[in-house]
């Protein structure tokens, strides 16, 4: 914000304000809310949930609640952006989650992403486990179809 430059997570925008703890104001990921504007004057919003640590698994209640909150918020405003910031990571997060997220960023369609995820030597079991858990939480929250992955 002080540098007046494009922040990570809000491409094409410049930060104009930051808010904290806004769960009661329709920000389900409410720890840090970054507001920005594009050069065309369009508003952008990035909501960040901050956790000390978290397992991205099917049985992790924090992961399930974050996915559910994102699904609900995207029904209100589809272009809203979300992030999870974690203080302490584990090998599974570093090796699986980050790699799956990077692969998703490099892919323009869900079908391509899923094909690469199943390609030998292009992915690993930690990546596939994360995506499988994410899909379970999406479906539990009422979001079906592969397009929701990207």
Secondary structure, DSSP 4 states (H G I P E B T S, - for coil): -TT-SPPTTSTTEEEEEEEE--GGGT-SS-SEEEEEEETT--EEEEEEEEES----STT-HHHHHHHHHHHHHHHH-TT-EEEEEESS--HHIIIIIHHHHHHHHT-SSHHHHHHHHTSTTTS-HHHHHHHHHHHHHHHHTT--SGGGG-
